[in-house]
Amino acid sequence: MLTRALIVVLVILNLGVALWWLLRGEPASAPPASPVGVAQLEVLPSTQATPASATPVTAAPALQDATPASASAPVTQPPVTTAAPPTAVADTPAPTPAASVPAPAPVAAAPTPAAVPAPVTATPAPAQCVSLGPFADRATAQSAQSRAGGALRGATLREVADAGATRYRVLLPPAASREQAQATVKRIVAAGVSDYYIIAQGEDTNAIALGQYRNREGADRRLAALSAAGFKATMVASGGDGSAQWWLDATLAEGTDPAVARQRSGAAQQRSLECVRLR
């Protein structure tokens, strides 16, 4: 009985060994060596996280190792278990991200040279003209002009025959006819001159009266305004004793006070004068 039992055990053991030999399969051959210069793939555990700074690399599809089955024994494939696919990472070092290159500092614009202000040309002050006198005769007036010296420019001597006159009239000479006088009046109105009338009788018939004044200064201003408008008027004095006087008309030098010019010349009076009368 014991012998039979041993024989049965031995048979069972032999059958188990034979079955294991049939089911173990051929040992996997070593993978062929990779050619030089080709990146090697390494299978890492799926639990290892990919570094955040590394740039994800798309791995080439893994090559299946096909081992030819032996002709003498069939190959039984082991059972397939579902597992998370391994992450294939190239054994070559991941490319290091380029270092952040600081942006070039903005180039400061070259300072624009300050604009040089144009030289300011001083505007000359308007000319001022005076009449100095009266002088009893021409020689006295010439002596006064010499004493004034550089205070006066362009001085001229002027004789006033009606020194004692009490009335001064400003006239345009008589026209050849009434029609010509009226045509002149139209020109006077167009020039903006007022206070005029045509003399209808007497020795000044068809003359145009342009004002009567009690002092010579007013008559002189009227003459200057008419001359600027293009009319050649004359001044007629009346009521005098016929005595003559001399006056020194001139333009004051720049910066000269009229009182200073009068003191240098020795004149008793000074009167403002329209400079247009000296041209």
Protein Blocks (a to p, Z undefined) as FASTA:
>chain_A
ZZmmmmmmmmmmmmmmmmmmmmnopaddddddddehiacdddddfklccdfklccddddd
dddddddddfkbccdddddddddddddddfbdcddddddddddddddddddddddddddd
ddddddddddedddfblklmmmmmmmnmmmbghiacdddfblmbcbdcddddddfbfklm
mmmmmmmmmnopahiaddfedjkgoiacebdcfbfklmmmmmmmmmmnopacddddehia
oiacddddddddehiafklmmmmnopabdcdddfklmZZ
